[in-house]
Amino acid sequence: MKIQILDKTKKRKILDKLSYLGKLKFPYLLIQTGKERIRAYSGNLSREEIMSFWRLFPIEGIGLYFGKVEGEQARLTLDALHILKEQIRKNVIEISGEQEEGWFCGRDIELSEHQQEKYKHIEGFVAVKSKRDFIGTGKMSFDKKRISNFLPKERRRKY
């Protein structure tokens, strides 16, 4: 699998696709693996060193899995949400403790009428928050009644 270290222009495009969360600044390298996956690298290796290492040992991943580009949109992983938590200002949906239980079991979240009214202006991907902490990325349904869960299976609770 080929990796591509994104230059400033391509990195800016990725961050622009994440602008639904607010104005984000990210000081680390972004590396694209495959068509959709984006990884973040904060180590000491230069771009040239990473690519020469990749030529010797074709690695599939370097750094932290940061997010996924899906057409004109992008979504962050849970780890990336935590890295950027101080910068995320928009498209944040707060859920209750009961909804949190369902979220960690991998279920989509049904929004209450109060939540539907409060978040009626939000579209597309959202950062899901419970109490003081981000717990994942979801996608608001077209009817604004449900949030699709993107929590990976390895992070879900057993029933």
Steps between C-alpha positions, in 0.01 A plus 500: 500500500637838401522780750494869413623774730264790448646839416363821655234544231362147531519517878302826492235330282462222757470752783247698292291183465504487882390864533155382614670462842646850499827654385759230559878534509715190498881525522585140406551323169195344338559182302246345267492120484278353233221710356332614820703450817695787651766452766674763714871482572675706766840326516849618415537339158500738203282448194796363309593258779143370521486439124844332487399278792174416321692398186708253706214370715156563348313603813124545493477738787714754671376726774147519637188417299356852473194472280337402177419705191162416349451703184468866592476419870740364758447355846736476791580197709443500875873549559509800267199650680697487824807659342292787358249530787608855593432620143166330434224759531228402252281196425536365852206297627471423870326180595361364828641220712238257371581589140869459581440139606344424162780687320771285657306187403516615137140613463384809316363773728135602488478870588236625741258771384697756701826390330334504158395861555837601645703344217266557204758723327767225494558287190749229406775382731498596867725469803313311772561609857386358832551710811845656448655258254472419130392139446500475122395620160152450361287614212171683538214337311309701238192520724717622796366224727798267514879498512679217321776343705852464355662356813730215390407150616819462703398799713145385568376351823377146505124475563 
